[in-house]
Amino acid sequence: MSRIIIFTGKGGVGKTSVVAAHALRAARSGMNTLLVSADMAHNLGDVFEIETGGERAEADKNLTLLELDPGKIMREHYPDLNRSIVQMISTSARSADIGSGFMIPGFEDLFMLLGIRDLYESGEYDLILVDCAPSGETLSLLKLPELLEWYMEKFFPVGKFMTRVLSPVSEMLYKVQLPGSDAMDQISVMHRNLVELQDLLRNPEVSSVRLVTLPEKMVNEETKRTYMYLNLYGYHVDRVFINRVLPPQPENPFMENWREIQKQYIEEMESVFTHIPVTKIPWYPEEIRGTAAVERLSRELPATEELFASREAESDIGLWTGGSEVYEAVEEGYCLKLRMPGAKDVAVKLHDQDLEIRALNMLRIIPLPNVLRRAKIVRTELTEDELHVVFRPEREAL
């Protein structure tokens, strides 16, 4: 079975260098490895100092680089949808200048995800490493399948009917060509593929997320929030890398004082990630460019067996390997347990058949099972690591 490891972190923390070191280590150990960039500001080619040009490029034995092109994925795999979007935009704008490469803002993330799914399904690679955009964009990317699934279930049947009814009118009166049946069918296929990908990315047997951070106050705070949000959406974080750690420099008081400040933030991160391995990577005086530099950085990573350990091995050493939401029968009815480490202010409310959970500026909507239809929330509890929501089903409320 192939494995997917996603890397994210605040912009400028050295995430691409860390994932490149993983990729080279894996390839040198004999794993057929694909290193994918899902960040529109691609720079894998810069790190390995080779030309990529949007196609697969060999960086080393057993190591392939690919900088995903969402427009190409849409054109090749969803041609009817691509054609309908171009026609709809071009007719409404009364312009023939919009070519087949047009991409609606926000669709890039959608087709990045679909590209990752297709690569996994191909079975070509033992390991797929994903260099994601900075953490805020990565969270938007990873919550997209669930969000789209919710909209598809609620509105797509109505939207499909309305498109069929309004299409002749819109073209005659407003010169806007709405998507045809082929395009709507491809939206359904796209939705199904995204749901399958979400299941893959949330399956700790297949996928995990690794956070890259720096020993600095602002970066630490964003890393903790990202960790909480990833758990909120059911993604498995299995390792944290603290990059650019200064070595002892007693002859330089300024650098030694800076190192003492770093030490405080390192201790803070180690106290937060008690169930997850934390690896410290030293500061390099030169930038990581070229295979030799990437190889030097890879020597700072843990042993290969530990670095790519299976979920069973993680469980054996006491690491958290739980899934997303878990329902348990309790005296009042049912309790939903959701892992949310570090969460402080969480708002929970019912809306029809959905449970809305808001943590800071992030909202997750969880469709509830039928047994909890019209249930009431009895109480909520927020422990150090988990959110508990206790429901009383309707029959017990009466």
C-alpha positions as CSV (number, residue, x, y, z in Angstrom):
1,M,0.0,0.0,0.0
2,S,1.3,3.5,-0.9
3,R,1.7,6.1,1.8
4,I,1.0,9.8,1.6
5,I,2.7,12.3,3.9
6,I,1.7,16.0,3.8
7,F,4.0,18.8,5.0
8,T,2.8,22.2,6.1
9,G,3.8,25.1,8.2
10,K,3.9,28.9,8.3
11,G,5.5,30.5,5.3
12,G,9.3,30.8,5.5
13,V,9.9,28.0,8.0
14,G,11.9,25.9,5.6
15,K,9.1,23.4,4.8
16,T,10.3,22.6,1.3
17,S,13.8,21.9,2.5
18,V,12.5,19.5,5.1
19,V,10.2,17.6,2.8
20,A,13.0,17.4,0.2
21,A,15.3,15.8,2.8
22,H,12.6,13.2,3.5
23,A,12.2,12.5,-0.2
24,L,16.0,12.0,-0.7
25,R,16.2,9.8,2.4
26,A,13.3,7.6,1.2
27,A,14.7,7.3,-2.3
28,R,18.1,6.4,-1.1
29,S,16.6,3.7,1.1
30,G,15.1,2.1,-2.0
31,M,11.5,3.4,-1.8
32,N,10.1,4.6,-5.2
33,T,9.3,8.2,-4.1
34,L,7.2,11.0,-5.6
35,L,7.7,14.5,-4.3
36,V,4.7,16.6,-5.2
37,S,4.3,20.4,-4.9
38,A,0.7,21.5,-4.1
39,D,1.8,25.1,-3.6
40,M,1.2,27.4,-6.6
41,A,4.5,29.0,-5.8
42,H,6.4,25.9,-6.8
43,N,10.1,25.7,-5.9
44,L,11.0,22.0,-5.9
45,G,13.1,22.6,-9.0
46,D,15.0,25.4,-7.3
47,V,15.8,23.2,-4.3
48,F,17.2,20.3,-6.4
49,E,18.5,22.8,-9.1
50,I,16.8,21.0,-12.0
51,E,14.2,22.1,-14.6
52,T,10.7,20.7,-13.9
53,G,8.5,22.6,-16.4
54,G,5.3,21.2,-14.9
55,E,6.2,17.6,-15.9
56,R,7.6,14.8,-13.9
57,A,11.4,15.2,-13.4
58,E,13.9,12.7,-12.1
59,A,15.9,14.3,-9.2
60,D,17.8,11.2,-8.1
61,K,17.5,7.4,-8.4
62,N,14.0,6.4,-7.2
63,L,13.1,10.1,-6.7
64,T,10.6,11.9,-9.0
65,L,9.5,15.6,-8.7
66,L,6.2,16.9,-9.9
67,E,4.9,20.5,-9.6
68,L,1.1,20.1,-10.0
69,D,-0.7,22.2,-12.7
70,P,-4.4,22.4,-11.8
71,G,-5.3,23.8,-15.2
72,K,-3.8,20.8,-16.9
73,I,-5.6,18.4,-14.5
74,M,-8.9,20.0,-15.3
75,R,-8.4,20.0,-19.1
76,E,-7.2,16.4,-19.3
77,H,-9.5,14.7,-16.7
78,Y,-12.6,16.9,-16.8
79,P,-12.9,18.2,-20.4
80,D,-16.6,18.7,-20.4
81,L,-16.5,20.7,-17.2
82,N,-13.6,22.8,-18.5
83,R,-15.4,23.5,-21.8
84,S,-18.6,24.5,-19.9
85,I,-16.8,26.9,-17.6
86,V,-14.9,28.5,-20.5
87,Q,-18.2,28.9,-22.6
88,M,-20.1,30.3,-19.6
89,I,-17.5,32.9,-18.8
90,S,-16.7,33.8,-22.4
91,T,-20.4,34.3,-23.4
92,S,-21.2,36.3,-20.3
93,A,-18.2,38.5,-20.9
94,R,-18.9,38.6,-24.7
95,S,-15.2,37.9,-25.2
96,A,-13.4,35.2,-27.2
97,D,-10.1,36.0,-25.5
98,I,-10.7,33.5,-22.6
99,G,-8.8,30.4,-23.6
100,S,-9.0,26.8,-22.4
101,G,-6.5,27.5,-19.7
102,F,-9.0,29.7,-17.7
103,M,-9.3,28.8,-14.1
104,I,-12.0,30.2,-11.7
105,P,-10.3,31.5,-8.6
106,G,-10.3,28.9,-5.9
107,F,-10.6,26.0,-8.3
108,E,-6.8,25.5,-8.1
109,D,-7.1,23.8,-4.7
110,L,-9.9,21.5,-6.0
111,F,-7.8,20.2,-8.9
112,M,-4.6,20.0,-6.8
113,L,-6.5,17.5,-4.5
114,L,-7.8,15.5,-7.5
115,G,-4.2,15.3,-8.9
116,I,-3.0,13.8,-5.6
117,R,-5.8,11.3,-5.6
118,D,-5.0,10.2,-9.2
119,L,-1.3,9.8,-8.3
120,Y,-2.1,7.6,-5.3
121,E,-4.6,5.5,-7.3
122,S,-2.0,4.9,-10.0
123,G,0.0,2.7,-7.6
124,E,3.3,3.7,-9.2
125,Y,4.9,5.0,-6.0
126,D,5.7,3.5,-2.6
127,L,5.6,7.0,-1.0
128,I,4.0,10.3,-2.0
129,L,5.3,13.4,-0.2
130,V,3.2,16.5,-0.6
131,D,4.8,20.0,-0.2
132,C,1.8,22.0,0.7
133,A,1.2,25.8,0.7
134,P,1.6,27.7,4.1
135,S,-0.6,26.4,6.8
136,G,-3.6,28.7,6.3
137,E,-3.9,27.6,2.6
138,T,-3.3,24.0,3.5
139,L,-6.2,24.0,6.0
140,S,-8.4,25.5,3.2
141,L,-7.2,22.7,0.9
142,L,-7.8,19.9,3.4
143,K,-11.3,21.0,4.5
144,L,-12.4,21.5,0.9
145,P,-13.6,17.9,0.2
146,E,-15.9,17.9,3.3
147,L,-17.2,21.3,2.5
148,L,-18.0,20.3,-1.1
149,E,-19.6,17.1,0.1
150,W,-21.9,19.1,2.4
151,Y,-22.9,21.5,-0.5
152,M,-23.4,18.6,-2.9
153,E,-25.7,16.7,-0.6
154,K,-27.7,19.8,0.3
155,F,-27.9,21.7,-3.0
156,F,-26.7,19.7,-6.0
157,P,-29.9,17.9,-6.8
158,V,-31.8,21.2,-6.8
159,G,-29.0,22.9,-8.7
160,K,-29.0,20.2,-11.4
161,F,-32.8,20.6,-11.8
162,M,-32.6,24.4,-11.9
163,T,-29.8,24.3,-14.5
164,R,-31.8,22.1,-16.8
165,V,-34.9,24.4,-16.4
166,L,-33.1,27.8,-16.7
167,S,-30.5,26.9,-19.4
168,P,-32.7,27.8,-22.4
169,V,-33.9,31.0,-20.8
170,S,-30.4,32.1,-19.7
171,E,-28.9,31.6,-23.2
172,M,-31.8,33.4,-24.9
173,L,-32.2,36.4,-22.6
174,Y,-28.8,36.9,-21.1
175,K,-26.5,35.1,-23.6
176,V,-25.1,33.0,-20.7
177,Q,-24.6,29.3,-21.5
178,L,-25.1,27.3,-18.3
179,P,-23.3,23.9,-17.8
180,G,-24.8,21.0,-19.8
181,S,-25.7,17.5,-18.6
182,D,-22.2,16.2,-19.4
183,A,-20.5,18.9,-17.3
184,M,-23.0,18.3,-14.4
185,D,-22.2,14.6,-14.6
186,Q,-18.5,15.4,-14.4
187,I,-19.1,17.5,-11.3
188,S,-20.7,14.4,-9.7
189,V,-17.6,12.3,-10.7
190,M,-15.3,15.0,-9.3
191,H,-17.3,15.1,-6.1
192,R,-17.1,11.3,-5.7
193,N,-13.3,11.4,-6.3
194,L,-12.9,14.1,-3.7
195,V,-14.9,12.1,-1.1
196,E,-12.6,9.1,-1.8
197,L,-9.5,11.3,-1.4
198,Q,-10.9,12.6,1.9
199,D,-11.2,9.1,3.1
200,L,-7.6,8.4,2.1
201,L,-6.2,11.5,3.7
202,R,-8.1,10.8,7.0
203,N,-7.0,7.2,7.1
204,P,-3.9,7.0,9.3
205,E,-3.0,3.7,7.7
206,V,-2.4,5.7,4.5
207,S,-1.9,9.4,5.3
208,S,-0.3,11.7,7.9
209,V,0.5,15.3,8.3
210,R,3.9,16.7,9.4
211,L,4.3,20.2,10.8
212,V,7.4,22.3,10.3
213,T,8.0,25.2,12.6
214,L,10.6,27.6,14.0
215,P,11.5,28.3,17.7
216,E,9.7,31.7,17.6
217,K,6.7,33.0,19.4
218,M,4.4,33.8,16.4
219,V,5.4,30.7,14.5
220,N,4.8,28.5,17.6
221,E,1.3,30.0,18.1
222,E,0.3,29.4,14.5
223,T,1.7,25.8,14.7
224,K,-0.5,25.1,17.7
225,R,-3.6,26.5,16.0
226,T,-2.8,24.4,12.9
227,Y,-2.5,21.3,15.0
228,M,-5.8,21.9,16.6
229,Y,-7.6,22.7,13.3
230,L,-6.1,19.5,11.7
231,N,-7.5,17.4,14.5
232,L,-10.8,19.2,14.2
233,Y,-11.1,18.0,10.6
234,G,-9.8,14.5,11.5
235,Y,-6.3,14.6,10.0
236,H,-3.5,12.6,11.7
237,V,-0.4,14.6,12.7
238,D,2.5,12.2,13.3
239,R,5.6,14.4,13.7
240,V,6.8,18.0,14.2
241,F,10.1,19.5,13.0
242,I,11.6,22.5,14.7
243,N,13.9,24.1,12.1
244,R,16.8,26.5,12.3
245,V,17.9,25.7,15.9
246,L,21.0,27.6,16.8
247,P,24.0,25.6,18.2
248,P,25.8,26.7,21.4
249,Q,28.0,29.8,20.7
250,P,29.5,30.9,24.1
251,E,32.0,33.2,22.4
252,N,29.2,35.2,20.9
253,P,26.9,36.7,23.6
254,F,24.3,38.0,21.1
255,M,23.9,34.6,19.4
256,E,24.0,32.8,22.8
257,N,21.2,35.1,24.1
258,W,19.2,34.3,21.0
259,R,19.7,30.6,21.5
260,E,18.4,30.9,25.1
261,I,15.2,32.5,23.7
262,Q,14.9,29.7,21.2
263,K,15.3,27.1,24.0
264,Q,12.2,28.5,25.8
265,Y,10.1,28.1,22.7
266,I,11.5,24.6,22.0
267,E,10.5,23.5,25.5
268,E,7.0,25.0,25.0
269,M,6.5,23.0,21.8
270,E,7.8,19.8,23.4
271,S,5.2,20.3,26.2
272,V,2.4,20.7,23.7
273,F,3.3,17.8,21.5
274,T,3.8,15.2,24.2
275,H,2.3,12.3,22.1
276,I,4.1,13.3,18.9
277,P,7.9,13.0,18.1
278,V,9.6,16.4,17.9
279,T,12.8,16.6,15.8
280,K,15.1,19.6,16.0
281,I,17.0,20.6,12.9
282,P,20.1,22.9,13.3
283,W,20.5,26.2,11.6
284,Y,22.6,26.0,8.4
285,P,24.6,29.1,7.4
286,E,23.9,28.6,3.7
287,E,20.6,27.9,1.9
288,I,19.6,24.4,1.0
289,R,20.1,24.1,-2.8
290,G,21.3,21.1,-4.8
291,T,21.3,17.4,-4.0
292,A,24.4,17.6,-1.9
293,A,22.9,20.2,0.4
294,V,19.6,18.2,0.7
295,E,21.6,15.1,1.5
296,R,23.4,17.0,4.3
297,L,20.1,18.1,5.7
298,S,18.7,14.6,5.5
299,R,21.3,13.4,7.9
300,E,19.7,15.5,10.6
301,L,16.5,13.5,10.3
302,P,15.7,10.5,12.5
303,A,16.6,7.0,11.4
304,T,14.8,5.8,8.3
305,E,12.9,3.1,10.2
306,E,11.5,5.6,12.6
307,L,11.0,8.3,10.0
308,F,8.7,6.2,7.9
309,A,7.3,3.9,10.7
310,S,3.9,2.3,10.2
311,R,0.9,3.3,12.2
312,E,1.3,0.0,14.2
313,A,4.8,1.0,15.2
314,E,3.5,4.5,16.3
315,S,0.9,2.8,18.4
316,D,3.5,0.5,20.0
317,I,5.4,3.5,21.4
318,G,2.3,5.2,22.7
319,L,1.6,7.8,20.0
320,W,-2.0,9.0,19.3
321,T,-3.4,7.1,16.3
322,G,-7.1,7.8,16.9
323,G,-9.4,8.7,14.1
324,S,-11.8,11.7,13.7
325,E,-15.1,11.8,15.5
326,V,-16.1,8.9,17.7
327,Y,-19.6,8.2,19.0
328,E,-20.1,6.3,22.3
329,A,-23.3,5.3,24.1
330,V,-23.6,7.1,27.5
331,E,-26.3,7.3,30.2
332,E,-28.0,10.4,28.7
333,G,-27.8,9.0,25.1
334,Y,-24.7,9.4,22.9
335,C,-21.4,11.2,23.3
336,L,-19.5,12.6,20.3
337,K,-15.8,12.7,21.0
338,L,-13.6,14.9,18.8
339,R,-9.9,15.3,19.3
340,M,-9.1,19.1,19.6
341,P,-5.8,19.5,21.5
342,G,-5.1,23.0,22.7
343,A,-8.6,24.3,22.0
344,K,-9.8,27.0,24.4
345,D,-12.9,28.8,23.1
346,V,-15.2,26.4,21.2
347,A,-18.8,27.1,20.3
348,V,-21.2,24.2,19.5
349,K,-24.7,24.4,18.2
350,L,-27.2,22.3,16.3
351,H,-28.6,23.4,13.0
352,D,-31.2,21.1,11.5
353,Q,-29.4,17.7,11.1
354,D,-25.9,19.3,11.4
355,L,-23.6,20.0,14.3
356,E,-21.7,23.3,13.9
357,I,-18.4,23.5,15.8
358,R,-16.5,26.8,15.7
359,A,-13.0,27.2,17.1
360,L,-11.5,30.7,16.7
361,N,-12.0,31.5,13.0
362,M,-12.5,27.9,11.8
363,L,-16.0,26.3,11.4
364,R,-16.6,22.6,10.8
365,I,-20.1,21.3,10.0
366,I,-20.6,17.6,10.9
367,P,-23.8,15.9,9.6
368,L,-25.2,13.8,12.4
369,P,-26.3,10.2,12.1
370,N,-30.0,9.4,11.8
371,V,-30.2,8.1,15.3
372,L,-29.5,11.7,16.5
373,R,-32.2,13.3,14.3
374,R,-33.9,16.0,16.4
375,A,-31.7,15.1,19.4
376,K,-30.9,17.8,22.0
377,I,-27.5,18.7,23.2
378,V,-27.4,17.9,27.0
379,R,-23.9,19.3,27.7
380,T,-20.5,19.9,26.2
381,E,-17.1,19.4,27.8
382,L,-13.7,20.5,26.6
383,T,-10.8,18.6,28.1
384,E,-7.1,19.2,27.4
385,D,-7.3,17.1,24.2
386,E,-10.9,16.4,23.4
387,L,-14.3,18.0,22.9
388,H,-17.2,15.9,24.2
389,V,-20.8,16.7,23.0
390,V,-23.5,14.7,24.8
391,F,-26.8,14.2,22.9
392,R,-30.2,13.0,24.2
393,P,-32.2,11.4,21.3
394,E,-35.7,12.7,20.7
395,R,-37.4,9.5,22.1
396,E,-35.7,10.0,25.4
397,A,-36.5,13.7,25.5
398,L,-40.2,13.0,25.3
